[in-house]
Amino acid sequence: MENRHGLILVNTGNGKGKTTAALGLGLRAWGQGFKVLIIQFIKGSWKYGELKTAEALGPNFVMRQMGEGFVRNANEDAMADHRHAAEEALEMARKEIGSNQWDMIILDEINYAIKFGVLSLEAVLKLLEDKPSALHLVLTGRDVRPEIIDKADLVTEMKEIKHPYKKGIKAQKGIEF
């Protein structure tokens, strides 16, 4: 691996495109010969279009869905399942960050997992501290905590100006999933 300064990048905000931008960054990195891993902390069994893309790109672009789906309005039993899934995803992230196998790891919706209390802020900050110097680490999700912003090298906020959902248009295949 060349002499590289691995960055911590954050995509946050209430606008659409946080995961999409992270995946675009992953595709750019893959195109430069990097090995890219995406760990999805919230998304679960839904069949997102990007899963087919990851399969087609082969072993140097891997996406792992670890979540149980949407957390908002979950009852206590469902929250226990969400916490368990998030802890498993965090443990996988720890292992993979320490493996020196990847050039970029995208922790999709990890900020959302912190916001809804399925992961602790402290555990995520520890993950950032343990990042190898050459690894690029990308965190996505709304409502990023100030402590994570402090650790990040680049923070981008997606701001919603207009969204078709507000006109009653449902999520569109190829756009939202």
TAMO-V276329 format. One record per residue. N is the residue number from 1. PHI is phi as a letter, one per 20 degrees, with the letter a starting at -180 (999 if undefined). NEAR is the number of other C-alpha atoms within 8 Angstrom. Layout:
N_PHI_NEAR + N_PHI_NEAR
This chain:
1_999_3 + 2_f_3 + 3_f_5 + 4_c_7 + 5_e_7 + 6_f_10 + 7_d_11 + 8_d_13 + 9_d_12 + 10_c_12 + 11_d_16 + 12_c_14 + 13_o_13 + 14_e_10 + 15_e_10 + 16_f_7 + 17_o_7 + 18_f_13 + 19_f_11 + 20_g_7 + 21_f_9 + 22_f_12 + 23_f_8 + 24_f_8 + 25_f_8 + 26_f_12 + 27_f_8 + 28_f_8 + 29_f_12 + 30_g_12 + 31_f_7 + 32_e_6 + 33_n_6 + 34_f_11 + 35_e_12 + 36_c_15 + 37_c_13 + 38_d_12 + 39_d_14 + 40_e_16 + 41_e_15 + 42_d_17 + 43_f_12 + 44_c_10 + 45_e_7 + 46_f_6 + 47_e_6 + 48_f_7 + 49_g_8 + 50_f_7 + 51_f_9 + 52_f_8 + 53_f_8 + 54_g_11 + 55_f_10 + 56_f_6 + 57_f_8 + 58_n_8 + 59_f_6 + 60_e_10 + 61_b_14 + 62_d_11 + 63_c_10 + 64_c_8 + 65_e_11 + 66_d_14 + 67_e_13 + 68_d_12 + 69_n_9 + 70_f_7 + 71_e_10 + 72_g_5 + 73_m_4 + 74_f_9 + 75_f_6 + 76_f_6 + 77_f_7 + 78_f_8 + 79_f_11 + 80_f_8 + 81_f_9 + 82_f_12 + 83_f_11 + 84_f_9 + 85_f_12 + 86_f_15 + 87_f_10 + 88_f_9 + 89_f_13 + 90_f_8 + 91_f_8 + 92_f_8 + 93_g_10 + 94_g_9 + 95_f_8 + 96_f_10 + 97_f_13 + 98_e_9 + 99_f_7 + 100_l_8 + 101_e_6 + 102_d_13 + 103_e_11 + 104_b_14 + 105_c_14 + 106_d_14 + 107_d_14 + 108_f_14 + 109_m_14 + 110_f_13 + 111_f_13 + 112_f_13 + 113_f_13 + 114_f_11 + 115_g_9 + 116_e_9 + 117_m_8 + 118_e_13 + 119_c_12 + 120_e_8 + 121_g_7 + 122_f_6 + 123_f_8 + 124_f_9 + 125_f_10 + 126_f_8 + 127_g_9 + 128_f_9 + 129_f_6 + 130_e_8 + 131_f_10 + 132_f_9 + 133_f_7 + 134_e_10 + 135_e_14 + 136_e_11 + 137_c_13 + 138_d_14 + 139_d_14 + 140_c_17 + 141_p_15 + 142_f_10 + 143_l_10 + 144_g_12 + 145_f_7 + 146_g_6 + 147_f_7 + 148_f_9 + 149_g_10 + 150_g_6 + 151_e_8 + 152_f_11 + 153_e_7 + 154_b_8 + 155_c_10 + 156_d_8 + 157_d_9 + 158_e_12 + 159_d_8 + 160_f_8 + 161_d_5 + 162_b_5 + 163_b_7 + 164_f_8 + 165_g_8 + 166_f_7 + 167_e_6 + 168_n_6 + 169_e_7 + 170_f_6 + 171_g_8 + 172_d_7 + 173_g_6 + 174_n_6 + 175_d_6 + 176_e_6 + 177_b_10
